[in-house]
Amino acid sequence: MNIHEYQAKELLRSYGVPTPRGVLIHSPEEARQAVRSLGTPICAVKAQIHAGGRGAGHFKDHPEIRGVRLVRNADEAKDAAYQMLNKTLITRQTGPAGRVVHKLYVEAGCAIERELYLSMLIDRSARKIMIVASQAGGMSIEDVAEKTPEKIQKIWIDPELGLGDYQARVLATGLALQGPQINEFATIIRSAYSAFTSLDTSMIEMNPLVVTKEGGLMALDAKMAFDDNGLFRHPQIAELRDPNEEDPREQEAARFGLSYVSLDGTIGCMVNGAGLAMATMDIIHEEGEAPANFLDVGGGASREKVGAAFRILLSDQKIEGVLVNIFGGIMRCDLIAGAVIDACKEEGLKVPLVIRLAGTLVEEGLSMIRQSGLNITIATDLGDAARKIVAEVHARRAA
């Protein structure tokens, strides 16, 4: 689960990470009042969406307007809010569709000497928390890694030993920090590490972490993401979820306990088991198409759950075909067949559908499909299923 910048800063501030003062606003008049209350000669008006690159992004109808604006008085803030609120912001992470800006964060400006990069994330191959730091702050870390990889530092934290003071000093030295800045940086990194471990966080990023003209350090931007599997332990974090920033299909899937992630392809997939789902997506790629989603209905899904999963698939307008790939271990193939038949009749089947069933009560399930009268293609194995759905999609495009 992702949260907004203002929420991440509030959380990090509660753990001791210094951040600028700011006010969340929802209207141009609130923006005017926020600048007056902050009382600084310059403020930043920041679009709040779950995507990076806002400062370089642009609004759909006004390409000249960016997602982060510097203003010097209350009237400028009001004008900026009017131009940004309820408008579609496009960044390198949103794709061409962009995201609608529903709220802004007005933040006190500060005098910046240098911009640094700092993040924490889980390195699953090493089974450790990895800290990444760079003197090239304010830039995409992917671009830095590609063009100047020597500017990136990485350290790994042993979960049994925790963050060592020497590790913080090594990073501080690599960032060319001096004197009191080293201890201040060590305090920031310890605070962030405490937040990371205690809140079941999967990522914390400060880009930039700035050195001010006065010599202090401050997180000028912040992002946090959380492990969904740990949210039951943190109801206060779960409450920070913003439904406006999430795919409605993903929200509906979560309501039924389904694992669903929307992707960019055109072939919808419904599978039981994460490993089988990954294999299904891979073989669709091998046949020259791309999956439109990851959808795992689980090993013991009910007929209602399977029906909901199929309706979620069909609601995706970019889907040109559907592949159902089920191995019935705990799950019965006749239950899957019945749920798919019911959903097709209720929603109307407007795209090709290929289904592959194997396992418990497979003959009963296949018999139900053959007798349904629906235009459903039956496949014998996974490779056959992928070839058939890709061939049907291609034939439909050519027609």
Sequence and secondary structure as in RCSB ss.txt:
>XXXX:A:sequence
MNIHEYQAKELLRSYGVPTPRGVLIHSPEEARQAVRSLGTPICAVKAQIHAGGRGAGHFKDHPEIRGVRLVRNAD
EAKDAAYQMLNKTLITRQTGPAGRVVHKLYVEAGCAIERELYLSMLIDRSARKIMIVASQAGGMSIEDVAEKTPE
KIQKIWIDPELGLGDYQARVLATGLALQGPQINEFATIIRSAYSAFTSLDTSMIEMNPLVVTKEGGLMALDAKMA
FDDNGLFRHPQIAELRDPNEEDPREQEAARFGLSYVSLDGTIGCMVNGAGLAMATMDIIHEEGEAPANFLDVGGG
ASREKVGAAFRILLSDQKIEGVLVNIFGGIMRCDLIAGAVIDACKEEGLKVPLVIRLAGTLVEEGLSMIRQSGLN
ITIATDLGDAARKIVAEVHARRAA
>XXXX:A:secstr
 B  HHHHHHHHHHTT     EEEESSHHHHHHHHHHH  S EEEEE  S S TTT EETTEEEEESEEEESSHH
HHHHHHHHHTTSEEE TTT TT EE   EEEEE   EEEEEEEEEEEETTTTEEEEEEES TTS HHHHHHH GG
GEEEEEE TTT   HHHHHHHHHHTT  THHHHHHHHHHHHHHHHHHHTTEEEEEEEEEEEETTS EEESS EEE
E GGGGGG HHHHTT  GGGS HHHHHHHHTT EEEE SSSEEEEESSHHHHHHHHHHHHHTT  BSEEEE  TT
  HHHHHHHHHHHHT TT  EEEEEEEESSS HHHHHHHHHHHHHHH   S EEEEEEETTHHHHHHHHHHT S 
EEE SSHHHHHHHHHHHHHHHHH 
